[in-house]
């Protein structure tokens, strides 16, 4: 992905509007359509809010020096420069902004090297946020000017919605009468724990999202009897909300957003991994032809639109 400026703001920009630049090394491209979809969804939600003008500067992961050089050459000035991902904090400082905001996503704090580099930049930012309260709690208080905020990206409830299971399976070429569970991640990502999902599934086919077009992910979610998220850690855990938005049963470890999102939603399971307990929680969903939960109303509390409104509030609060 080459460096690129992308104008995505409102044509009716008014002087009182907030003019913001999003700087990120996570943004979809034709070659990598799944990269940073959640950041793209937030940008799209922000640009529909009143009195907001957004520009995006997206660059290739690892291209930090080149990104800083290009941002430094630009004479554009912004009310807010908002960086996504800890390592992106450093090149984003080259952009001209009245206020600076940073959202941390998880790996930037979990990886020892990335964490050290990230923490070194935090006091240069007016507001530091994380995508979940759990992640925010891992930021040392000495490293930031003020208490970290929770600045989640949110779920696209327009893209993720209930689809009749028969329709989803037909479009994907799956057996209408089969039993399937979905592991909504790349098995190569060890922290997602494909091995645990495989153990829970047993002899039931375990679907994964390796190489899947993001536009087709709602079909895979709706085609499954249940979604399994046995992660060791999650910065946010968007897959949990995507399943809820589709009213699909979800089993997840209590990391990231899962404890809040799944609290008191009947038919879901949020607990530390225990093979017997997880298999028992999954069994009723495998016994039904089209198991569903009432999860969409909960997912809408974490929609991309609502989370974008929180981000705008954070920007305005900086003055």
N, C-alpha and C positions, 0 to 999 in steps of 0.2 A: 504494500500500500504506500503510494507516494504521498508526500505532504500536500495538503489541499485546503484551500479556503472554501467554505460552503455557506452561502447566504441562505438562511432559512427563516428570516424574521418577518414581521408584519409589514405590509406595504403602507399602512396608515400610521407610520411612526410619528409620535408626537413628542414635543420637547420634554414632557414630564415622564416619558417612558423610561424604563430601565434598559440600558443597552449593555448586553452581556456577551462575552466571548467564552465559549466552551473549548477547553484544550484537553485533548484525550488521545491516548494511544490505543483505545478500544473503540472501534467504530466499523460498521459493516462495509465490506467492499465486494465487488463481484467475485473476487478470488476467495474471500473469506466472509461469506454472508452472515455467519453466526457470531462474528467477533463484535462484542460490545453492543448487541442488539438492545440491551437494557438502557444503555446511554442514549442510543438513537431514539428509543421510545420516550425517554424523558425530554429530549430536545423537541420532539414532535408535540408533546403535551405542553411544554413551555411556550411554544410559538403560538398556541391557540389561546393563551391567556391575554387579557387586555393590557395594553401599555407595556409590552415587552418586545424588544428587538434582539434576536439571537443570531450570532455567527458561530460557526464551528471550525476549529482548526484541528484536523485529525492527522496523525502521522503514524508511521510504521513503528510497531514495538521495537525498541532498541535504538531508534533514530533520534535520540535525545539531543545530541549536539547540533545536528542539522535543523531540528525543530526550533531550538533556541536561537540559532542564527537567523532563520527566516522570520521569527517573531520579532527579533530585535530590529530587523530592517524595516518592518512595517511602521508606518506613522499613525496607524489607526489607534484611537483612544476609546476606552470602554468604561462604563460605570463599574462593572464587575468583571473580573477574570476568574472563571470557575474551572479548576482543573479536576480531572477524574483520574484516580490512581496515584499512589504515593510518589513513584519515580517521576511522574509527569509534573510534579510540583516544581521541580527545578527549572526545566525549560519554560514553564508557564510564567516564571518570574520575568522573563524577557518581554512579555507583552505589556502594553501600557494600560494600566487599570487603576481606577480610584480606590477600589476595594478588591481584596483577593479571598477566594473561597476554595477549599479543597475537599473533595469527597474521597474517602478511603474505602476500598472494596474487599479486602481480606488477605489476598496473597501478599500485598504490599506490607502487611504487618506480620504475617505468619512466617514468611521466609526471613531468615536471620539477616542476610545481607541487605535485602530490600528494606527490612525494618530499620536498620541502622541509617541507611540513606534517607529514608522517608522521615524519620524522627528529626533528623537534622534540619529539615525544611519547615517544620510545622509552625515555629514561632514567627516565621516570615509571613504567615497568613492571618488575615483578620478573623476568619471563621474556619474551623476544621470540623468536618462532619464524617460520620461513618454510616454505612448502609443499614446497620442494625444497632440496637442498644448493646447487645452482647459484644459486638466488635468495638464500639465506642469505649466500652469499659476496659479494653486492653491498651488504650492510649495513655501513657504516663501523664499525669497532670502537669509535671514540670515542663513537658514538651510543647504545651499549647498556651496561648494567651488567656483563653477562657474555657469553660467546660465544653467538651466536644458535643456537637449537635448530632441528631439522627437525621440524615438526609438520604432516605431510601429512593431507589429508582422507580419501583412499583411495577405492577403487572398490566399488560395491555389487555383489558377486558373486552375490547372489541375483537381482537384476534383470538383470544382464548375464551371460548363459550361452549356450552353443551352442544354436541353434534350427535345425532342418533348413532348408537354403536354399530348398527348394521351398515349404515352409510359409511362410517369411517373405515370399517373393515373391508367393505367392498372397494373403496378407493385405494386402499393399500394392498389389496390382494390377499387378505388374511382369511382364515377359515371362520365362517360365521358362527360355527358352533364350538370353536376352540376356546381354550382358556389362555389368557396372556397376562403377564405383568410387565410393567415398563420400568427400566432403570434410566432416568432422564438425564444422562450424562455420558461422557466418553469413558469407557472402562479403563483407559490408560491413565486417568487422573486418580492416583491412588487414594487421595483423601476422600473421594466419593464412595469408596468401598464397594466396588463391583463384586468382590468376593463374598461379602455378606449378603448382598442382594441375590447372588447366585444360590447361596445356601438356603435362603428363605424360599426361593422359587421352587427348589427341588426339581421335579420332573416337568414343571410347567414352563413353557417357552418364556425366556426373558428377553424382551425387546430392549434395544439401546438406541441412542440418538447419534451414533457415530456417522458422520457424513450426511446427516439429514438436512435438507433445506429447511431453514427456520419457518418458512411459510407452511410447511407440512407438519410441524410439531403438534399443533392442535389435533390433527387427525390421529397421531400416534397416542396422544394422551387419552382421547375419547375411545380409541379402539381397545384400550387395556381394561382388564377387570380392576386393577389397582396400580398405583404408582409407588415405587419403593425408593426412599431416600435415606439410606443408613450411613450418612456422611460422618466422618470424624469431626469435621468443622465446616462451617459455611459462613461466608461474610454476610450474606443476606439469605439466600435459599429461595430464589425465584421459582424453582420448580414446584415447591409446595403451593404457592399461590396460583400457579398455572393450572395445577390439578383441581384446586378448589374452584377456580373460575369455570371449570368444565363440569363441576359436580362429580368428579371422579374420586373414589376412595384413595386415601394417601396414608402411608406409613412412613414415619420419619423419626430420626433421632432429635433430641431437644437442643438443637444448635441453630444459630441464626434466628430467623423470624418464626420458625416452626412452633415454639411453645405458645406464642401469642396468636398465631394464625389458626392453630388447630384446637385451641382451648374450647372445650365444650361442643365441638362439632361432632355429632354422633356419626359413627362409622369410620372415623379416622383413628389413628394410633400414633401417639407421640411419646416415646420412652427410650431410654437407653437400650442398646441392642441386646436382646436375649433371644436366641434362635427359637426356642419353644414358644415364647410369648408372641413373637412376631408371626410365626406360622399360625398360631391360634387366631390372631387378629386378622390374618389374611384369609383364612379358610372360608368364612361366610361370603366373602366377595367372589371367591372362586366357584362357590356353589350356585351363584345366581347368574342368569343369562345376561343381565344388564344392571349390575349394581351401581347405585348412585348415592351420593350424600348431598345434603343441603349446604353446600360450601360457597356458592357464588356470592351471597350477600356478605360473607366474611372477606372474600377476595376483593370485593369492591371497596372495602375500607382501606385497602392498600393499592388502589388503582394508580396507574401512571399519572392520571390527571390530579388526583389528590396529593400525591407525593410531589408533583411539580409545583402545586400551589404552596406547599411547605417550603420548597426551595426558594420560590419568589419571596415569601415572607422573610426568610433568612437574609436574602439580599437587601430587601428594603430596611430591615432592622439595623443594618450596618450604617445607614445614612449616606 
